Amino acid sequence: MHFSQLRHFLPLSTFPRAQLVELAQSARIEEPADRTLVFDAFSEPLDEVIYLLAGEASAVTTSGIAAIIEGNTPSAAYPLNDGRFRSVTAFSDVVLLYLPFALVDIMTTWDQLAVVERRNTERTGRFFGRGIPRRWRYDFFPVLRTVPPARIEALMQRFEPQTVHEQQVICHQGEPIDDFFIIDSGTALVTRENPVDDGESIELAQLGEGECFGMEALSQVPRSNATVSMIGDGVLMRLPRQDYHTLQQPPGLALLQPAAAIELISDGGHWLDVRQRGEWQNSHLPGAYNLPLHELRQHASRLDPETHYVCYCNSGRRAQAAAHILEQLGFKASVLDSHFRTISGRD
């Protein structure tokens, strides 16, 4: 399928092109026969996100009400298995889109933590304190996917600006490498020696703004497999290897199973839904307040500092990032360590 088709679905609609391209490559399409059971929420794990591309499907809501979902309508913009329905059955000429749940969830977390940052002539260590610059390309995200969600902001703080100059060699092929780099400005040349041609270097690529190199520094064998030098002056954002590995350990957040979360809510706590606004409007826990992850720092003043908040999303990933931010801001926060559909009585 073409990546542009994914823009019709939530929460994918805000994803940058590169993320959508990767998702499209991971997609699978099915056309089940009429009356085929698509899923039963009570018996199937949430391994894939299911969208209705075309046709009609009959559904039974969590409250037992029958419904018809039609392709290319507002109700089809959301996953069929997002918690609204107890079961969904193919009705007529159905075309279904399946995407890996974990991949969608990771991308959504990164997307909501990304920002379009303001240019600043004074590039300090806190330049990226508000999140991930959107102009950075998605190439580097897979390298950092193992970072615990609550550590992402801390990770961005560890990037250090480094001014570089034309013809400056940043790393040499075969030599140890201690840093991962993202090009903030300028262009870098990637070359590799070819033993067949008596060591002559061959050009592999030219990297521009937002692209990365030095991924080997984050691996178990930190040796550069190519030589990288600057074609012109520029600024690199450098992440030291040691900082990356330090942040692999998850922070001590309170991860609550459903029963413990419900007990905390009954004792005066409050649900905090940190998903996108459209996701919350589509389905959420009763009484839950919606403050999307990407708005959390800006609008945290709307929250009650005396209330203990239980953050939730579709998996706990975005909720962990949110709870960490809230704790930094002085709030009491825990995380529902599962999909919110495990809690009965959803709206």
Kinemage of the C-alpha trace (Angstrom):
@kinemage 1
@onewidth
@group {chain A} dominant
@subgroup {mainchain}
@vectorlist {calphas} color= white
{ca met a 1} P 0.000 0.000 0.000
{ca his a 2} L 1.079 3.621 -0.452
{ca phe a 3} L 2.147 5.418 2.709
{ca ser a 4} L -0.205 8.347 2.022
{ca gln a 5} L -3.204 6.096 2.744
{ca leu a 6} L -2.104 5.899 6.380
{ca arg a 7} L -2.712 9.614 6.902
{ca his a 8} L -6.449 8.887 7.077
{ca phe a 9} L -6.033 6.996 10.355
{ca leu a 10} L -5.416 8.014 13.958
{ca pro a 11} L -2.984 8.340 15.611
{ca leu a 12} L -0.986 8.027 12.365
{ca ser a 13} L -2.222 11.257 10.773
{ca thr a 14} L 0.478 13.418 12.378
{ca phe a 15} L 3.388 11.093 11.630
{ca pro a 16} L 6.219 12.401 9.423
{ca arg a 17} L 6.530 10.851 5.961
{ca ala a 18} L 9.473 8.601 6.885
{ca gln a 19} L 7.512 6.979 9.697
{ca leu a 20} L 4.543 6.355 7.418
{ca val a 21} L 6.799 4.810 4.783
{ca glu a 22} L 8.195 2.371 7.342
{ca leu a 23} L 4.710 1.512 8.572
{ca ala a 24} L 3.484 0.947 5.017
{ca gln a 25} L 6.314 -1.529 4.503
{ca ser a 26} L 5.197 -3.402 7.629
{ca ala a 27} L 1.523 -3.438 6.687
{ca arg a 28} L -0.444 -6.464 5.638
{ca ile a 29} L -3.793 -6.392 3.859
{ca glu a 30} L -6.555 -8.976 4.235
{ca glu a 31} L -9.945 -9.352 2.563
{ca pro a 32} L -11.882 -11.748 4.811
{ca ala a 33} L -15.019 -13.457 3.569
{ca asp a 34} L -18.424 -12.222 4.633
{ca arg a 35} L -19.329 -13.161 8.242
{ca thr a 36} L -15.702 -13.852 9.154
{ca leu a 37} L -14.858 -12.921 12.758
{ca val a 38} L -12.172 -10.214 12.603
{ca phe a 39} L -11.362 -10.198 16.296
{ca asp a 40} L -12.746 -10.971 19.725
{ca ala a 41} L -11.414 -8.509 22.279
{ca phe a 42} L -11.732 -10.996 25.109
{ca ser a 43} L -9.613 -13.716 23.547
{ca glu a 44} L -6.984 -12.115 21.320
{ca pro a 45} L -3.804 -10.287 22.383
{ca leu a 46} L -3.220 -6.833 20.933
{ca asp a 47} L -0.324 -7.781 18.621
{ca glu a 48} L -1.615 -5.798 15.657
{ca val a 49} L -3.620 -2.638 15.093
{ca ile a 50} L -6.556 -3.259 12.743
{ca tyr a 51} L -8.040 -0.571 10.491
{ca leu a 52} L -10.965 -0.808 8.084
{ca leu a 53} L -9.732 0.273 4.647
{ca ala a 54} L -12.929 -0.424 2.723
{ca gly a 55} L -16.296 -2.142 3.029
{ca glu a 56} L -18.464 -2.629 6.087
{ca ala a 57} L -18.014 -4.470 9.341
{ca ser a 58} L -20.547 -5.293 12.028
{ca ala a 59} L -19.446 -4.741 15.601
{ca val a 60} L -20.639 -5.203 19.148
{ca thr a 61} L -19.618 -2.439 21.545
{ca thr a 62} L -18.284 -3.113 25.020
{ca ser a 63} L -21.749 -2.299 26.363
{ca gly a 64} L -23.354 -4.892 24.052
{ca ile a 65} L -24.790 -2.523 21.413
{ca ala a 66} L -24.637 -3.571 17.744
{ca ala a 67} L -22.992 -1.142 15.308
{ca ile a 68} L -21.977 -0.921 11.648
{ca ile a 69} L -18.578 0.527 10.711
{ca glu a 70} L -18.116 1.774 7.133
{ca gly a 71} L -14.792 2.374 5.420
{ca asn a 72} L -13.798 5.991 4.666
{ca thr a 73} L -16.038 7.383 7.414
{ca pro a 74} L -14.943 9.155 10.629
{ca ser a 75} L -15.574 6.034 12.710
{ca ala a 76} L -13.174 4.068 10.495
{ca ala a 77} L -10.328 6.471 11.281
{ca tyr a 78} L -9.714 4.614 14.540
{ca pro a 79} L -8.460 1.044 15.024
{ca leu a 80} L -11.248 -1.515 15.178
{ca asn a 81} L -9.545 -3.051 18.214
{ca asp a 82} L -8.910 0.176 20.144
{ca gly a 83} L -11.241 -0.693 22.987
{ca arg a 84} L -14.591 0.424 21.555
{ca phe a 85} L -15.757 -3.013 20.497
{ca arg a 86} L -16.117 -6.400 22.081
{ca ser a 87} L -15.991 -8.069 18.684
{ca val a 88} L -15.950 -7.178 14.981
{ca thr a 89} L -17.153 -9.315 12.054
{ca ala a 90} L -16.658 -8.790 8.316
{ca phe a 91} L -19.935 -7.751 6.736
{ca ser a 92} L -19.402 -7.158 2.997
{ca asp a 93} L -16.400 -6.695 0.698
{ca val a 94} L -14.177 -5.851 3.636
{ca val a 95} L -10.548 -4.769 3.214
{ca leu a 96} L -8.565 -4.714 6.442
{ca leu a 97} L -5.205 -3.143 7.240
{ca tyr a 98} L -3.002 -4.755 9.895
{ca leu a 99} L -0.033 -2.903 11.429
{ca pro a 100} L 2.344 -4.101 14.193
{ca phe a 101} L 1.003 -2.687 17.457
{ca ala a 102} L 4.432 -2.273 19.061
{ca leu a 103} L 5.775 -0.323 16.095
{ca val a 104} L 2.757 1.989 15.952
{ca asp a 105} L 2.995 2.540 19.699
{ca ile a 106} L 6.713 3.374 19.619
{ca met a 107} L 6.253 5.766 16.719
{ca thr a 108} L 3.320 7.459 18.432
{ca thr a 109} L 5.384 8.031 21.564
{ca trp a 110} L 8.260 9.566 19.636
{ca asp a 111} L 5.843 11.612 17.536
{ca gln a 112} L 4.158 13.135 20.571
{ca leu a 113} L 7.506 13.958 22.157
{ca ala a 114} L 8.743 15.660 18.984
{ca val a 115} L 8.591 19.412 18.551
{ca val a 116} L 9.186 21.989 15.877
{ca glu a 117} L 11.867 23.786 17.839
{ca arg a 118} L 12.746 27.419 17.517
{ca arg a 119} L 16.083 28.224 15.999
{ca asn a 120} L 18.483 29.613 18.541
{ca thr a 121} L 21.818 31.174 17.774
{ca glu a 122} L 23.094 30.068 21.158
{ca arg a 123} L 23.238 26.279 20.989
{ca thr a 124} L 23.521 25.076 24.553
{ca gly a 125} L 23.148 21.684 26.170
{ca arg a 126} L 19.478 22.477 26.831
{ca phe a 127} L 18.736 23.411 23.217
{ca phe a 128} L 16.624 20.279 22.767
{ca gly a 129} L 15.104 20.334 26.229
{ca arg a 130} L 11.529 20.418 24.924
{ca gly a 131} L 11.693 17.270 22.845
{ca ile a 132} L 12.872 15.825 19.557
{ca pro a 133} L 13.240 18.343 16.708
{ca arg a 134} L 10.851 17.401 13.913
{ca arg a 135} L 13.364 18.408 11.285
{ca trp a 136} L 15.578 15.578 12.451
{ca arg a 137} L 14.834 12.709 10.127
{ca tyr a 138} L 13.428 9.453 11.308
{ca asp a 139} L 16.602 7.551 10.369
{ca phe a 140} L 17.990 7.742 13.881
{ca phe a 141} L 14.862 6.616 15.729
{ca pro a 142} L 15.411 2.866 15.282
{ca val a 143} L 18.806 3.238 16.963
{ca leu a 144} L 17.174 4.666 20.071
{ca arg a 145} L 14.049 2.505 20.255
{ca thr a 146} L 15.355 0.517 23.197
{ca val a 147} L 15.477 3.648 25.372
{ca pro a 148} L 12.780 3.469 28.087
{ca pro a 149} L 10.005 5.978 27.250
{ca ala a 150} L 10.496 7.864 30.496
{ca arg a 151} L 14.150 8.398 29.599
{ca ile a 152} L 13.605 10.005 26.191
{ca glu a 153} L 13.653 13.602 27.417
{ca ala a 154} L 16.708 12.912 29.541
{ca leu a 155} L 18.356 11.376 26.500
{ca met a 156} L 17.741 14.510 24.431
{ca gln a 157} L 19.450 16.529 27.162
{ca arg a 158} L 22.614 14.469 26.703
{ca phe a 159} L 23.126 15.537 23.091
{ca glu a 160} L 25.961 18.054 22.962
{ca pro a 161} L 26.521 20.591 20.135
{ca gln a 162} L 29.856 20.328 18.360
{ca thr a 163} L 31.002 22.877 15.804
{ca val a 164} L 32.814 21.237 12.879
{ca his a 165} L 34.678 22.561 9.859
{ca glu a 166} L 35.211 21.711 6.214
{ca gln a 167} L 37.382 18.579 5.648
{ca gln a 168} L 37.353 17.732 9.369
{ca val a 169} L 37.362 13.955 9.894
{ca ile a 170} L 34.854 12.924 12.546
{ca cys a 171} L 35.578 9.195 12.667
{ca his a 172} L 37.934 6.806 10.872
{ca gln a 173} L 37.048 3.421 9.414
{ca gly a 174} L 38.073 0.548 11.686
{ca glu a 175} L 38.888 2.739 14.674
{ca pro a 176} L 37.013 2.857 17.999
{ca ile a 177} L 34.093 5.275 18.068
{ca asp a 178} L 32.667 6.729 21.260
{ca asp a 179} L 29.869 8.958 19.996
{ca phe a 180} L 26.666 8.850 17.983
{ca phe a 181} L 26.027 11.929 15.809
{ca ile a 182} L 23.090 13.724 14.225
{ca ile a 183} L 23.849 16.438 11.679
{ca asp a 184} L 22.163 19.628 12.828
{ca ser a 185} L 23.633 21.672 9.968
{ca gly a 186} L 26.125 21.061 7.191
{ca thr a 187} L 26.910 18.026 5.053
{ca ala a 188} L 29.079 14.994 5.810
{ca leu a 189} L 30.793 12.587 3.401
{ca val a 190} L 30.820 8.857 4.195
{ca thr a 191} L 33.584 6.818 2.558
{ca arg a 192} L 35.002 3.324 2.875
{ca glu a 193} L 38.339 1.901 1.793
{ca asn a 194} L 38.151 -0.784 -0.869
{ca pro a 195} L 40.886 -3.447 -0.383
{ca val a 196} L 40.437 -4.608 -3.994
{ca asp a 197} L 41.478 -1.184 -5.237
{ca asp a 198} L 44.586 -0.954 -3.045
{ca gly a 199} L 42.836 0.947 -0.322
{ca glu a 200} L 41.176 3.518 -2.540
{ca ser a 201} L 38.199 5.137 -0.841
{ca ile a 202} L 34.756 4.865 -2.351
{ca glu a 203} L 31.964 7.287 -1.573
{ca leu a 204} L 29.037 5.631 0.173
{ca ala a 205} L 26.815 8.606 0.898
{ca gln a 206} L 26.463 12.277 1.630
{ca leu a 207} L 24.504 13.027 4.768
{ca gly a 208} L 22.578 16.248 5.317
{ca glu a 209} L 20.633 18.003 8.061
{ca gly a 210} L 18.801 15.634 10.367
{ca glu a 211} L 20.638 12.480 9.252
{ca cys a 212} L 22.817 10.422 11.556
{ca phe a 213} L 25.998 8.359 11.691
{ca gly a 214} L 28.075 6.558 14.304
{ca met a 215} L 25.435 3.977 15.206
{ca glu a 216} L 28.268 1.529 15.888
{ca ala a 217} L 29.113 3.549 19.005
{ca leu a 218} L 25.893 2.328 20.608
{ca ser a 219} L 26.536 -1.317 19.758
{ca gln a 220} L 28.535 -4.004 21.527
{ca val a 221} L 31.409 -3.480 19.060
{ca pro a 222} L 32.053 0.282 18.987
{ca arg a 223} L 34.211 0.521 15.874
{ca ser a 224} L 33.384 2.682 12.903
{ca asn a 225} L 32.699 0.783 9.664
{ca ala a 226} L 33.348 3.878 7.548
{ca thr a 227} L 35.170 7.206 7.528
{ca val a 228} L 33.036 10.316 7.955
{ca ser a 229} L 34.336 13.793 7.149
{ca met a 230} L 32.709 17.189 6.713
{ca ile a 231} L 32.184 18.625 3.243
{ca gly a 232} L 31.571 22.058 4.752
{ca asp a 233} L 31.279 23.806 8.090
{ca gly a 234} L 28.401 22.782 10.326
{ca val a 235} L 27.111 21.708 13.737
{ca leu a 236} L 26.797 18.118 14.931
{ca met a 237} L 24.749 16.966 17.903
{ca arg a 238} L 26.869 14.396 19.736
{ca leu a 239} L 25.563 11.677 22.057
{ca pro a 240} L 28.335 10.036 24.114
{ca arg a 241} L 28.230 6.246 24.206
{ca gln a 242} L 28.352 6.144 28.007
{ca asp a 243} L 25.360 8.474 28.346
{ca tyr a 244} L 23.315 6.297 26.016
{ca his a 245} L 24.007 3.129 27.994
{ca thr a 246} L 23.394 4.876 31.327
{ca leu a 247} L 19.889 5.788 30.193
{ca gln a 248} L 18.958 2.240 29.231
{ca gln a 249} L 17.871 1.556 32.795
{ca pro a 250} L 14.197 2.449 33.398
{ca pro a 251} L 13.478 4.955 36.187
{ca gly a 252} L 11.647 3.936 39.335
{ca leu a 253} L 8.123 4.767 38.203
{ca ala a 254} L 5.139 3.148 39.878
{ca leu a 255} L 3.765 0.705 37.291
{ca leu a 256} L 0.289 -0.393 38.321
{ca gln a 257} L -1.632 -3.454 37.244
{ca pro a 258} L -5.375 -2.836 36.631
{ca ala a 259} L -6.537 -3.889 40.127
{ca ala a 260} L -3.990 -1.659 41.863
{ca ala a 261} L -4.805 1.263 39.545
{ca ile a 262} L -8.538 0.960 40.220
{ca glu a 263} L -7.878 0.899 43.964
{ca leu a 264} L -5.802 4.077 43.733
{ca ile a 265} L -8.568 5.783 41.745
{ca ser a 266} L -11.158 4.753 44.352
{ca asp a 267} L -8.942 6.340 47.030
{ca gly a 268} L -9.094 9.747 45.325
{ca gly a 269} L -6.747 9.365 42.396
{ca his a 270} L -7.650 10.433 38.870
{ca trp a 271} L -7.206 8.875 35.441
{ca leu a 272} L -5.038 10.928 33.073
{ca asp a 273} L -5.352 9.952 29.409
{ca val a 274} L -2.198 11.124 27.604
{ca arg a 275} L -3.209 10.021 24.115
{ca gln a 276} L -4.119 12.366 21.280
{ca arg a 277} L -7.366 14.292 21.592
{ca gly a 278} L -9.095 12.257 18.891
{ca glu a 279} L -8.120 8.988 20.552
{ca trp a 280} L -9.616 10.163 23.840
{ca gln a 281} L -12.838 11.355 22.178
{ca asn a 282} L -13.217 7.986 20.509
{ca ser a 283} L -12.905 5.884 23.674
{ca his a 284} L -11.631 6.503 27.196
{ca leu a 285} L -12.025 5.525 30.834
{ca pro a 286} L -14.956 7.071 32.732
{ca gly a 287} L -14.022 10.415 34.253
{ca ala a 288} L -10.575 10.447 32.651
{ca tyr a 289} L -8.997 13.835 32.041
{ca asn a 290} L -7.276 14.191 28.678
{ca leu a 291} L -3.938 15.977 28.503
{ca pro a 292} L -1.957 14.695 25.491
{ca leu a 293} L 1.691 13.886 26.051
{ca his a 294} L 2.867 16.587 23.657
{ca glu a 295} L 0.908 19.238 25.618
{ca leu a 296} L 1.866 18.063 29.080
{ca arg a 297} L 4.598 20.554 29.964
{ca gln a 298} L 2.690 23.462 28.477
{ca his a 299} L -0.603 22.773 30.261
{ca ala a 300} L 0.410 20.916 33.423
{ca ser a 301} L -0.877 23.898 35.429
{ca arg a 302} L -4.395 22.604 34.683
{ca leu a 303} L -3.742 19.654 36.959
{ca asp a 304} L -4.297 19.555 40.706
{ca pro a 305} L -0.968 19.253 42.579
{ca glu a 306} L -2.774 17.462 45.430
{ca thr a 307} L -4.203 14.708 43.198
{ca his a 308} L -2.430 11.451 42.393
{ca tyr a 309} L -2.737 10.823 38.635
{ca val a 310} L -2.731 7.398 37.001
{ca cys a 311} L -1.495 7.939 33.456
{ca tyr a 312} L -2.636 5.613 30.700
{ca cys a 313} L -2.463 5.193 26.931
{ca asn a 314} L -2.672 2.140 24.677
{ca ser a 315} L 0.211 0.222 26.198
{ca gly a 316} L 1.851 2.197 28.978
{ca arg a 317} L 4.646 3.576 26.776
{ca arg a 318} L 3.338 7.134 26.403
{ca ala a 319} L 2.031 6.964 29.958
{ca gln a 320} L 5.532 6.249 31.288
{ca ala a 321} L 6.944 9.278 29.492
{ca ala a 322} L 4.082 11.400 30.839
{ca ala a 323} L 4.439 10.179 34.429
{ca his a 324} L 8.146 10.946 34.374
{ca ile a 325} L 7.463 14.500 33.178
{ca leu a 326} L 4.796 14.979 35.853
{ca glu a 327} L 7.138 13.784 38.585
{ca gln a 328} L 9.758 16.249 37.357
{ca leu a 329} L 7.128 18.977 37.672
{ca gly a 330} L 6.307 17.965 41.229
{ca phe a 331} L 3.108 15.965 40.662
{ca lys a 332} L 2.263 12.534 42.016
{ca ala a 333} L 1.913 10.128 39.100
{ca ser a 334} L 1.747 6.407 38.390
{ca val a 335} L 1.308 4.365 35.221
{ca leu a 336} L -1.353 1.872 34.169
{ca asp a 337} L 0.990 -0.845 32.960
{ca ser a 338} L -1.348 -2.239 30.290
{ca his a 339} L -3.803 -1.244 27.573
{ca phe a 340} L -6.648 0.769 29.063
{ca arg a 341} L -9.173 -1.680 27.630
{ca thr a 342} L -8.249 -4.028 30.499
{ca ile a 343} L -10.235 -1.694 32.768
{ca ser a 344} L -13.987 -2.380 32.681
{ca gly a 345} L -16.542 0.400 32.262
{ca arg a 346} L -14.955 2.395 29.444
{ca asp a 347} L -16.813 5.341 27.881
